[in-house]
């Protein structure tokens, strides 16, 4: 447990010394109370008991009680604050680590599992610090003191206690193993349920249309039943073993009575010592009862730590920390190959150069590799062959943060945060002024519909931007990119959800704001493509045609055919 805590807390682990020491002192003071009781009982036995002794004993007990309250209060408060702070730091650490992993990691791990690690597992880790750690220290320290005290009264008591505990320990270990095994199954069941619930909520329209709600949504129904069964088995697998441990340790009480009575009759211990032994034994049995439920919990929580460790052990994108600035924004793809998770190749030897301040348009049929090209430049994935450079430097040497700070991206799938419209736009530039935010919104043709919202720019959006149309969400995303004003701009069908009037206005805004920037744009509409400095036609992961609008028209290939069809479509009429 301490090894796991040290791994997760790092240097902050030293802050646990105070609550641990206070817990040890609390156990020591608890033992001192038994010492006061021993002296009082001894005085009763030899006839020296007096009112003055009662007062001294009461003062001692009162002082010990006050000190224990102080120690327990400080230890508990410190542990709670440390636990909350440690779990907060751990979640930020996990979040910072996860965002540096390639997208394949998220394809191979369900949302439910990642949600479980960031919430349930981190909460379990916090429980170790806030509750389990101090309780374990108290049980361990008081147990050691109690056994030492019993040896001091008579070696037979100490030996009996060690023998009984020795018989009970294997049962305790088995309960911990059972708890750890069931915790793995239980966490998997919870992960499945969370994944299904997210899927259910995200696709509620489809499920309602096809009458897949409730019991007819078979997968969710099955996973909920699986969670119920896993929870039941988890409790039932540990209960008999924990109960068995408690029963064995509880035998200390009758055994101590038998031994104590025998030793007193032989005159080897006094009646006062016999009574005190019973007090210590009963307290020790109670503490061991706490251990019987605490140890399986610790083993269960250890599984949570293993889950956190697995995520942190995932290797993030590497980079050269010496690279702190980019001065040139020429983009070059040099014989780039790529396949998702080692499967069929998506890009097979793509090479081209996009000079700084120019626009490169990527077109081609679905599945030709257009979005993959921009995703590789964003370093959502790493190339499997060849390299991509910015200003002559391999992007694998550039930190993800530096790379992101030099890019403004507008993809077809827009995600908006559960925040105000104003803050959703300001993501592009967190220190932007109101005037800059408004100017970006106006340039993206979003200002008018934002003002029409109930609270204007301060209107709260639900997660994902529910309540806004696809075009409105995309215009907010475009406003983010305009506000960021980065030297590299990636656009993926940015005008696909806009009407003709807004499309013309936004294209004018883009032409103005993307001057002197390196632009990669995925588009099919001629209005977006024809002004590009170079056009790359992709097919089956390779560059099929290359040139500007006039050059490709003259070639009479795939691009020329598409242009001809789009021009012909303008003359279509419905009769």
Helices and strands as residue ranges (DSSP letters): H 2-9, G 10-15, H 16-46, H 51-98, H 103-108, H 111-116, I 117-121, H 122-127, I 128-132, H 133-153, H 155-202, H 204-209, G 214-216, H 218-265, H 271-313, E 331-339, G 340-342, E 345-354, E 359-364, H 370-377, E 385-390, E 393-394, G 395-397, H 400-405, E 407-410, H 421-426, H 434-443, H 447-451, G 456-458, H 470-484, E 488-492, H 500-513, E 518-522, H 526-529, E 534-539, E 542-547, H 549-555, H 558-569
